[in-house]
Amino acid sequence: MNNTAQTCGRWASKPRQRLVQYIFSKLAVWRKNYRTRRHLSDLPEHLLDDIGYNESEVQKEIQKPFWRD
């Protein structure tokens, strides 16, 4: 019986580990979205021209919430 409990414990921890990894990966993506949109809003117009963005595209992008791609 003890051996069965240990086996079940191992199986239960893997989904939990995957959930934690998923949460941390989402948080990392959200942080990246927030930071890159903030940096995009600070770029001068000549640099926006260099990367092929105009002002309306920048406004559209920086108005997105951080959780949207």
C-alpha positions, -999 to 999 in steps of 0.1 A, spaced: 0 0 0 28 24 8 44 18 -26 11 27 -43 9 60 -24 44 69 -34 36 61 -71 4 82 -70 24 110 -53 49 111 -82 21 112 -108 3 140 -90 34 162 -88 40 162 -126 8 180 -135 15 204 -107 50 211 -120 36 216 -155 11 241 -141 38 260 -123 59 261 -154 30 272 -175 22 300 -150 58 312 -150 61 311 -188 29 332 -191 42 357 -166 74 360 -186 55 366 -218 33 392 -201 63 410 -187 80 410 -221 48 424 -237 46 451 -211 82 461 -214 84 460 -252 52 481 -256 65 506 -231 98 508 -250 79 511 -283 60 541 -270 93 558 -261 109 555 -295 114 587 -315 97 588 -349 129 584 -370 135 550 -353 99 540 -358 104 547 -395 135 525 -394 115 495 -381 85 502 -404 60 514 -379 39 546 -382 22 565 -353 -12 548 -357 3 513 -356 23 523 -325 -8 536 -308 -27 505 -317 0 483 -303 7 502 -270 -30 503 -262 -32 465 -261 -33 450 -226 -1 431 -217 -19 397 -217 -27 400 -255 -3 391 -282 
